[in-house]
Amino acid sequence: MLLSKLCGVRTKDIPSDAKMVSHQLMLRAGYMKQMSNGIYTLSALAQKTCLKIENIIREEMNKLEGQEVKFPVVMPKELWDMSGRYTSIGSEMVRFEDRNNHKMLLGMTHEEASVHLAKNWVTSHSQLPFMIYQIQTKFRDEPRSRGGLIRVREFTMKDAYSFHTSMEDLDKYYMRVHEAYENIYKRIGLKHFISVKSDTGMMGGSVAHEFMSINDSGEDELILCDCGYKSNQEVAECVEMPASNEAVKGEIKEVFTDDAKEIDAVCKLLGTDAAHTVKAVAYAIKGEDGIVLAFVRGDKEINEAKLKKVTKKDIVPFSAENDSRLCAGNIGPIGLKLDGGCVIVYDNSLKNAVNMVIGANKKDYHLDNVCIARDLPNIEFFDIAKVQDGDTCPLCGKGKVHIAHGIEIGNIFQLGTKYTDSMGMRVSGPDSKEITPIMGCYGIGVGRNLACVIEDNHDDYGIIMPKEIAPYPVHICALRLDDERVQETTNKLYSDLEKSGIECLFDDRNVSPGIKFAEADLIGMPVRLVVSPKGLEENLVEIKNRATGEVVKVNPDKAVETIKSML
């Protein structure tokens, strides 16, 4: 490919709205161009890279006996009514009517489509297990697009669906997919990735893992311990606090706290600490009139994913000031008067807590010396708090966890029968009785993985593209193409490399060496081949390894062989 013909612009300027390194470099190097919020056009550089990532994914899925299919992007409402997700998923799913006023939607995931394909085609247990997968464009009306290809609205994704006769069979296959994902990430050049236990979210099911690229700019909080414990914050377990040996100060007393409503202000006024206060957090329930009221120790935060699982409610943040039944800033569990539409949940951190300060449900007042077991008997406690840095590890019980940040690069779920049951898929079992197949689901975002590869592989000068996925493994920089010998040598090397199956990006422009070298570093091909009049005076060409910086000078006749070895 001649660089003079390559569609794309290279620039030194860093886009003002690009915060992630991969976002900056992909725009600067001409890998992509933004069309709209969260929607990008990929140039030939990015598309060739994505195709190589897709082929690696495809190879690993085929090793698992995967069958590649292609589901429709547009699906009818009735299909998603069967699973209940047409109404349970919010505005991130695009719904529309076709010209016949038939309600349709754009696919953001394809569990329903996979069951639709398999239903009635697969009729016997002898046809199980099997896995179908696709690499397909999807659309999700993401409200918080950010980071270039890290979080987008339109994206290319590999999603796979497996069907099994038993949980034991699914468990075995699930671990095979887990290993295949690790192979994929190693092959495409990711350096810092782990898998963590995760929440199943809108996908449903009981067991799930996310693969995370460790990155300080990642939005996901990861809870890690040196013992090997790894979990997403959403499902990380809090170790229950041991019973307190603290002496009880006395009976409950009402104290005037004036306009002190926040935990810090109340602590300062009463001379206590946050661990001796109770925090109340209110949530509205989507589609219902009631509220969820969660109580947690004042030095902790509510984990909304856990709270959703405990309450089985679709909750959203809610201001207590909008509810006349609540005394905002002074809410407490004692004497709280709410109707049956309110769900109250207590966190484990409050179990056996003594000498606590809580809201008095009265403007400008709190209650002091509250002892939970004494003053709130017969209440149930749940793990609904976030794990904090330095908490005791729930796995080894000795180590202290630390928090890292990551970007999700893939996920795998044990879905169970959520979709096969609701959509009526049945097969004959070994005893001729009907059974409901058990499903697994496995996803990888192609563009996001490309962005994370660049996050892991760059320097101050630009991208360092791993050779396995580089659009052009070799970048040829010809200096002084008006020199006959440079032109002749370069053209021969370009032709010989292409004949050897090594694609080249040939900078044939009449620009300065500084510009050529700077743009070569920015684009980041694995090998740079420099042909110059000065080098040819000694009958040498220069070959540079972009990743290591190693430079070798060889006779032009040995250049192809040297480059092959380097790649």
N, C-alpha and C positions, 0 to 999 in steps of 0.2 A: 504494500500500500504506500503510495506517495503521500508524504505529509502535506504537500502543497494542495492535494485534492481532498484531504480528510476534512469532513464537515465537523467543525468545532473550533472554538477560540480558546487560546491559552492566555492567561493574564496574571500579573503580579498582584492585582488588587484583591483584597479579601472582602467578600460580600458582607455588608454590615449586619445582616440578619442571620448569618451562618455562625453558629456557636460551636458545633461539633467539628472536629478536625476533618472527618470524612466528608462532611457537607461542604466545607471550605475547599478542600482539595479536589473533589469531584466537579465542583463548579469552575474552579480556577483552571483545571486541566482539560476542560471540555468533555468530561464524561457524561454530563447531563445538563438539561436546561429546564428551569421551572416553567410550567404552563399555567398552573393555578395553585392555590393553597393545597399542599399535600399531593400534588399531581405533577409528575416529571416526565419529560421525554428523554430517553436514553440514547446517547450517540452510539456510533459504531464501536467505540472503545468499550463503553459499558455493556452494550448488548453482546459483543463477542465474549466478554468476561462472564456475563450472566449465563450465556449458553454453555460455557465450559463448567460453571458451577452446576447447572442443570444436568449436564451429562454425568458428572461425578455422582450426583444424587441418584440419577437414573440407574447407574451401574450398581450402586449399593442396594437400591430397592429391588432390582432384578435378581441380585444374589439371594434375596429373601423370597424368591418366587413371586414377586409382585407382578401384577398385570396392569400395564399402563392403559388408562382409559381417558376419555375427555367428557366431562359433564357440561351441561349447558350453563352459561352465565346467568341467563334469565330463567326463572322458575315460577310456576303458578302458586298462588296463595294456598290452594287446597293441600299441596304437599306439606307445607310448613304448618298448616292447621293440625295435621295428624300428630305432629310432635309437640304442638302447643307453642312453638317458638315464634310463630307469626305475630302473636300478641305479647309474648314475654320479652322479646328483644325490642329495645327502644329505637330512637331516631337514627342510630348509627346504621340501621338497615334501610336501604332505599326501596320504597314501595311506589308503584305507579299502576296506571291502568292502560291496557293496550287499546287499539282502535275499536275493539268490540266491548269496551268497558269491563274487561276481565281483569281482576286484580292480580298483579304480578310483582316480582321482587328481583333485585340484583343479588346474586349469590355472594355472601361473605364467608361462607363455609358450606360444606356439601355432605353432611351426615345424612340428611333426608334423601338426597339424590343417590347416595351410595346404596341405601336400603331399597330405594325404588328400583335401581338397576338389578339388584340381587334377588328381590322378592319374585317368586314364581319361577325364576330361572334356576335358582338353587333350591332343590326340593328335598335333598337327602343329606344325612349326617356324613355320608361317604364323600361328599363334595367339600367338606370342611376339614381343616381350615383353609382359607384362601385370603389373599389380600389384593385389593385394587387400589391404584393410585393415579393421580393426575398431576400435571404441572400446568397451572391455569391462572389467568388474570382474575382478580377478585376486586370488589369495591366495598369499602366500609367507610361510612361518612364520619370519620374520626374527628372529634371536636378539638383535639389538641395536636395537630400535625406539628412535628418538630424534627430537627436533626437531619434534614435531607431525607434519605431513604430509611432512616431509623424508624420514623413513625409517619406513615403516609395514608392516603385515602384509597388510592388505587395501587395494587401491588400484585406481583407474581408469587405464587405459593405452590409448593408441593404439599398436597394433603393425601394421606393414605388411610384406608379403612380395612381392618381385618375382621373376619368372622370365625367364631369358634364354637365348639360343642360344650366346653367346660371352662371354668376359671383356671384350672390347672394348665390347660392348653394355652389360654391367653397369657398366663404368667410367663410361660416359657418363650412364647413368641415376642412378648413385650420386651424381654431382656435381649432378645436377638436384635430387635429394632434399636434398643438403647445402644448396643455395641455398634450397629451400622451408623448411627448418628455420630458417635465418637469418631468413626473412620472418616465420615464426610468432613467433619470440622478439621481434622488433622490434614486431610488431603487438600482442602481449599486454602490452608495457610493460617487458620486461627491459632493463636498462641496461648491465650489465657481464657479457657472455657471450663465450666463445670456443669454438672447436672444437680438440681435441687428438687426436693419435694415441693409441690405447688398445689394451689387451689384449682379445682376443676371448673369453677366459674360457670358460664352459660353453657359449656359443653356437657355438663352433667358427668355422672360416673363417680367412682370412689377413689381411684388411685391416679395420680398424675405427677409427671416430672417436667420441669422446664430446663432447657439448656441455656446457660447464661454466659455471655462474654463479659468478663470482669472489666469494668470501666468506671472511672470515677464520675463520669457524666451520666451513667445509667440511672434510670428512674426506679428500677426495682431494688428493694433492700434485701440483701442476702444475709442470713444468719449462719455463721461458720464457727467451728471449733476445731482445735488441733487434733482432736480425737477422730475426726472425719465426719462429724455431723454437718450437714448442709441442708438448708431449707430456705424457701422464700419466706419473707416476713408474714405473708398472708396466712401461712399454716404453721409457722414456727411455734413450738409449745413453750409456754411459760412454766417454769418449775414453781410449784406451790411454796409459799413462804412458810417457814417453820413457825410453830406456835410461839407467841411472844412471851418473854419472861418479865416484861415491863410491868411495874406495879400500877394498879388502877388508881387514878388520882381522886376519884370521887363520883358523885352522882352527876347526871346531866345538868348543865346550867345554860340558860339563854344569855348570850352576850351581844352587846350592841357593836355592830361592825360598820355602821354608817354606809358610805357608798363603796366600801371595799367588796368587790364581787369576784375579781380574779384571784386565783390561788395565791400568787405571789403577794398581792396586796393584803389578803387575809392573814397570811403567815407573818408578814411584817408587823401587822397591827397586834396580833395575839402572841407574838414571840414564839412561834412554833415552826415546824418545817413541813414541806409538801407531803412527806410520807405519813404525816398525822392529819391529813385532810382527806375528804371524800369529794371527788369531782363528779358532777352530773352532766351528761351529754345527751341531748335530745335529737331524735331523728323522726322525720315523717316517713310514712309508708306509702309507696306508690300504689295508687288505685284504691286506697282505703282512707277512712277518716281518722283512724287512730294514730298514736305515736309510739315510738320505742324510747324508753328512758333507760340509759345505761349508767351504772355507778361503778367507779373505779378509784383506786387510790390516787391521790392528787399528784404524785410524781410519775404517774404512768399515763399512757395514751390508749385510747380505744382502737382495737383492730377491727375495722368494719367488715372485713371478709369473715372473720370468726363470728362476729355478731350476727351477720346474715345467716350463717349456718345454724346458730343456736335458735334464733327467732323464726327462721324459715320465712323471713319477710324481705322484700326488696326495699331497702331503706335508703334514704338520702338525707344529707344534713338539714337541720331544721333549727330555726332560731326560737328559743323559748319566749322571746318577747312577742312572738306572733300568737301565743296561746294564753288566754286569760286565766287558764287553770294553773299556770306555772308562774312562780315568782322568780323571774330571770335573775341569775346571780346569787340566789339564795335557795336554790332547790335542794331538798334533802329527802331521804327515804322515810323519816319519822313524821307521822302526821300528814303525809301526802294524800290528798284527796283527788282521785281521778276516776273516771268512769271505766267501764269494761273495755273500752277501745284502746287502753294503754297497756303496753307490755313492759314490765320492769325486769331488768337483768342485772345481777350483781357479779362483779369480777372476783376471781379467786384471791386477788390481793387483799380483799377486805375480810377474808376468813380469819377469825381470831384477832382482828385488829382492835386495839384499845386506845383510849385517850384521843379519840378522833374529833376533828372539827367538821361539822356538816352544816348544810343550809337548813334554816329553820322554817322554810316555806313562808317567810314573813319578811316584808321589806326591811332592810337595814339590820337584820339579825341572823346570827348563826347559833348552833348548839355546840357546846364544848363538852369534853369528857365522855363522848359517846363510846361505848364498848359494844361492838357489833353483836357478839354472841349473847350478851345480856340484854341489849336494848332492841335488837331485831332478831328474835329467836325464830327458828323454823323457816329460814329463807334458804334458797338453793343458790349455789355459787357455780360459775362457769368460767372457763378460760376465754376471755374476750379482750385481753390486753396485748399490746405490742411487746415483743421481746426487745430489751434494751442492751446496749453495749455493756459488757461486763457481767451480764446475768449468768447464772449457773447453767451449764449445758444440760439439756434434758436427756441426752443420750448417755454420756459418761458420768454425769452427776458430780463431777469434780472440776472440770475445766471451766473457764469463763469464755463465753462467746464474744465474737467481735462482728461488727457490721461492715459489709462491703457493698458496693453497688454494681449492678450488672445490667446488660441489655439482653432481653430475651431473643435467642436465635433459633429456637425450636421448642416444640412441646410434644409430649406423648401422653395419652389418656387411656385408662381402662374404662370404657364407657358402660360396660355391662349391657343390660337389655333396654336401656332408656329409649332407644330409637326403634329397634326391632320389635319390641313389645307394643309400643304405641302405634306403630305402622303395620302391625299384624303380620310380620314375617315369621313363618313357621317352617320347619323341616321335619322329616320323619327321623326319629331316633333309632338306636340299635334294636330297640324292642318294638319298633313300628309305631310307637306313640309319638305325638308331635312334641317338639322342643323348640324353644326360642333361642336363636343364635345369640352369642355374647360377642360384643364388639370391642375393638381397640381403634384408636384414632391417633394419627401421627402427622404433625405439620412442620414445615420449614419455609420461612420467607426468604426468597432468593435475593431480592434487592437489599434487604436488611443484613443478610450475611455478607454481601459484597461490602457494604458500608463498614461492618465490623472488622472485616479483613483489613480494610484500609486503616481503621482505628489502631489495629495491631501492627501494621506494617507501613510505617512512614518515618520520615525524618524532617529536619528543618527545610529541606529543599523540595520535598514532594512525596509522592506515593512510591512505595517499594513493592511492586506487584509480585506475588509469589509466581514462580514459573508455571505451576500447574494450571493457573487460571488466567495468565496474562494474555491479553488480546493479540499481542505480537511479541513473541519471546525476545526478538532482537530489534533494537533501534539503531539504524545506520545513520551516522552523522558524517556526511561528505563535506570536507572543507575545501573550498575553491574548486567547484565543479567546472570552472572555466579552464582548469588545468587538464590537459588531455589524458595524462596518466592517471590522475585521480578519477576522472570520469570513467575511463576504461576499467580500472581496478574495481571501482564501486559497482558498476553495472554487472561485472562478472561475479562478484561476491553475492550480490543481490539475487542473481539468477541461480547460482549454485546452492545458496541457502534455501531458496524456495523449492528447488528440485529435490532437496534433501528432506522436505516436509517441514521446514522451519519458516514460519511466517515472519515477515520483516516489515517494519515501518521505516521507510526510507525518507530521511529529511533531504529533499532535493531543492530546497529554497536557497535563494541567493541572499543570505543574511549572515551576520557575524557569528564566529564560533561561540562567543559568550551567550548569544540568544539560543543557539542550537543546544548547547550543553545545559543551559538552565531549563529549557522546555523538556529536554530528555529526562532530566531529573524529576521534573514536575509530573510528567506522564508516568514515569516509573517502570518502564519495561525492564525485565531481568538483566539483559545484556546490552551494553552499548558498544558498537563497533565504530571506530573513528578511522577514516581514511583521509590523510592530509599530504600535501606536497612534502612537508618536512619529514614525515615518517617514511614516505616512499623513497626519499633520498637514501635511506638506509635499508630499503626494501622491507619495511615493517608496517604493520597496522596495529592499532591499539584496541584491546578488548577489555572492557571494565565490567565487573560484577556489581550490579546496583546494590545488592543487599550487603555485601561484605566490603565494598570499596576496592577490592583487589584489582590491580591493573597488570595485564601482561601484554608484551609486544611480541608479535610473531610474524613470520613470513606470510604474505597473503595466501600462498598455496596451502598453508596449514591452518588458516583462520576457521574454515568450516569445521574441521576436526576438533579444534580447540573449543569452539562454541558448543558443539555437540557434547563434549565432555563437561563443560561448565553447566549445561542445562540438565 
